[in-house]
């Protein structure tokens, strides 16, 4: 899919590539028990029901990831990553 489409699936989250760049969007279904997650409010992060990841289709680099609960709303914000696989 394109970066623009991935952004739409993630409710407007910026992917970090031009809109027409190809990316892989991955949705994993849990439950997941996140560890070492710091929330903005300091609240317990709880159990995540889903995890989202986006990868650059050309390089395979992971661009961002995030988790969310079934109630809606990302509680561990999508984090841009700059990890090279070279």
C-alpha positions in Angstrom: 0.0 0.0 0.0 1.1 3.6 -0.2 2.3 5.7 2.7 -0.9 7.8 2.2 -3.1 4.8 2.6 -1.2 3.5 5.6 -1.6 6.9 7.2 -5.4 6.8 6.6 -5.6 3.3 8.2 -3.8 4.6 11.3 -6.2 7.6 11.6 -3.8 10.2 10.2 -0.5 9.1 11.8 2.4 10.4 9.8 4.5 7.5 8.2 7.5 9.6 7.4 7.7 8.9 3.7 6.2 10.7 0.6 2.5 9.9 0.1 3.2 7.7 -3.0 6.0 5.7 -1.3 5.2 2.0 -0.9 5.0 0.6 2.6 4.0 -2.6 4.3 1.3 -2.1 7.0 1.2 -4.9 9.6 -1.6 -5.4 12.1 -1.0 -7.9 14.9 -3.8 -9.0 17.2 -3.0 -9.7 20.8 -3.4 -9.6 23.7 0.1 -8.1 24.3 1.4 -7.1 27.7 3.6 -4.0 27.0 6.6 -3.5 29.3 8.6 -0.3 29.8 5.9 1.9 28.2 5.7 5.4 29.5 2.3 7.1 29.0 1.8 10.9 28.8 -0.6 10.8 31.7 1.5 8.4 33.8 -1.3 5.8 33.8 -0.8 2.1 33.6 -0.5 1.1 29.9 -2.6 -2.1 30.5 -3.0 -4.8 27.9 -2.8 -4.0 24.2 -5.3 -5.7 21.9 -3.5 -4.7 18.7 -0.1 -3.7 17.5 0.6 -1.8 14.3 3.9 -1.6 12.4 4.9 0.1 9.1 7.9 -1.0 7.0 9.5 0.7 4.0 8.6 -1.6 1.1 11.9 -0.8 -0.6 14.5 -1.1 2.2 12.5 -3.3 4.7 13.3 -0.8 7.5 10.7 -0.5 10.2 9.4 3.1 10.1 7.1 3.1 13.2 5.1 1.0 15.6 2.3 1.4 18.1 -0.2 -0.4 20.2 -3.9 0.2 20.9 -6.8 -1.1 23.0 -10.1 -2.3 21.6 -11.8 0.7 23.3 -10.1 2.8 20.7 -7.3 5.3 20.7 -3.6 4.6 20.5 -2.2 4.6 24.0 1.4 4.0 23.2 1.9 6.4 20.4 3.4 5.3 17.1 7.1 5.7 17.4 9.2 6.6 14.4 12.3 4.3 14.1 15.4 4.9 12.2 17.0 1.5 12.1 19.0 0.5 9.1 19.1 -3.1 8.0 22.3 -2.7 6.0 
